[in-house]
Amino acid sequence: MKTSSAFCRARILGVALCTVLGPVLCSAQEQAGTSRLAEVRITGSKRFTSDQVAAATGLRVGSPVGHDDLQRAADTLAKTGRFSNVEYRYGDSEQGVRVEYQVTDAAAVAISFDNFPWFTDDEMIQALKASIPLFDGTAPEGGSVLDDISDALQIQIAKAGVHSTVSHALTTAPGSDERVQQFRVDEQQLSVTGVRFGDDLAQSDRGLHTRLPDVVGAKYSRTALELFEIEQVRPVYLSHGFLRVRFPAPTAKVVGNGVAIDLPIDPGPAFTWRPVTWTRNTVLGPLELATLVPLHEGDTADGTKIEQGWQAISNAYAGHGYLDANLSPVPHFDDAAKTVTYSVTITEGPQYHMGKLVLTGLSTEGEKRIRDAWKIPAGAAFDRGVYNDFITTGIKQAFMGLPFHYEKIGRFLEEHSQDATVDVLIDFQ
C-alpha cells in the first residue's frame, strides 16, 4: 500500500469493527469513494486460493469502490462460515484502490449426500465446485455457504426432473463420532426396490436376509443403508473373524420408480486369536481377566465375543467398586499369520464405597421396605451388579403384598471423587 491505508476487521457474526490507523483514513476514504478498484488480494487461507476468496467478496477489479463496499465484502466473507476471522487493509495508488483481506480458516467438516440417487458423489462435488467459489468438498458448521450449497443442489437435481428443496443439518456420521454436514432432498419419493451384497458371506447369510425389510421398501436414504451395514452386516463379519471389514460407499441406481442398491464389502482377512497382554491391572490378575474374554488361542477372533469380553471386564471392576475403570484395547494384527492379539491397558481409578441411599416419592412403609431390602451397607465397596439387580428385581420383591403403584423409577448414581463414595438416588413416580 503506497500512500494511505486503513485496517479493519469483520467479526464472524457479520458485525463490522473498523480501527483507524493514523490520520490518513479520511483521505483514503475519500479517494476510495472516487477511485476504481485496482487489486483484491487474499492472504491467510490454507484451504482456498486468493482468487477463490476474492470471487466470494463480490468485488470486481475496475469497478468504482468506496469504503462501504470494502466493508460489505469483509462482512460477506465473515458470514460465509468459512473464516473464523476476517481483517482487511486498503490504500490508494496511482492505479486505484488496492485491498488486502487477511482471513483465518474456520473448522470444516465432511459433507454427506443422503438421498440423491440420480448422481454420484463425484458428479455433485464437481457441480458444486463449478458454481460455488468457496467449495472444496467440505462444508463449514454454519454460515451462508450452506444455503449456497443447498441452492446449487436444487439446480442439479432439477436436471433429473426433480423439483424439491434441499435442506442441510449438522449431524454425526453413522458408526463414528465424526461430525458431518448432511444434505438431503426434502421430498424424495423413491423407495429401495432391492439390495445386492458385494460379498458371498453376506449374500448367503439367512439372518441378514430376514432383516432386509428394514431397508427394502423404505424411502431411499444412504444414512439408513449405512446404519444397516453397521448394525446388521458388520456383526456377521466380526463373528467370523473379519475384524478389519470395510464398507465402501453404497451405490444407487434409479430403476423405474425405485432405487436398486449395491452394498460393496471388503472383508479383508479372517483372523484367529492369540492371548491378551495386560498392563496396569492390580485388582484383577491376568488369569482372572483372561477367563472373562471367552476365546482361546487358535479360535476364530470373533469380534462380538471380544467386545463382550471387554464389557465383562468393565462389569467385574464395577462389581468391586471401580466405577471409573477404563479399558484401552489396542489390536496387533499379523497379516502373514492371520492372527490378532491385543494389548490392554487398564486404568482402574478409585474404589468407590457406598454413601447415602436417597429415596423420594415413597410412603413411610414403602421407604422402610426399600431400605430393608437394600443390599450394600454404608461404607462397603459399591457393587454395580447388586445395584442393577436391585433396580430390575429387588424393588418389585420389596413391594410384594403392598398396595403401591408407580409408573416409572428415576435412578442416579452420584459419585463423590473427593472421598470416593457414591450416593444412590431413587425417585418413585
Secondary structure, 3 states (H helix, E strand, C coil): CCCCEEEEEECCCCCEEEECCCCCHHHHHHHHHHEEEEEEEEECCCCCCHHHHHHHHCCCCCCEECHHHHHHHHHHHHHCCCEEEEEEEEEEECCEEEEEEEEEECCEEEEEECCCCCCCHHHHHHHHHHHCCCCCCEEECCCHHHHHHHHHHHHHHHCCCCCCCEEEEEEECCCCCCEEEEEEECCCCCEEEEEEECCHHHHHCHHHHHHHHHCCCCECCHHHHHHHHHHHHHHHHHHCCCCCCECCCCEEEEECCEEEEEECCECCCCCEECCCEEECCCCCCHHHHHHHCCCCCCCECCHHHHHHHHHHHHHHHHHCCCCCCEEEEEEEEECCCCEEEEEEEEECCCCCEEEEEEEECCCHHHHHHHHHHCCCCCCCECCHHHHHHHHHHHHHHHCCCCCCCCCCEEEEEEEECCCCEEEEEEEEC
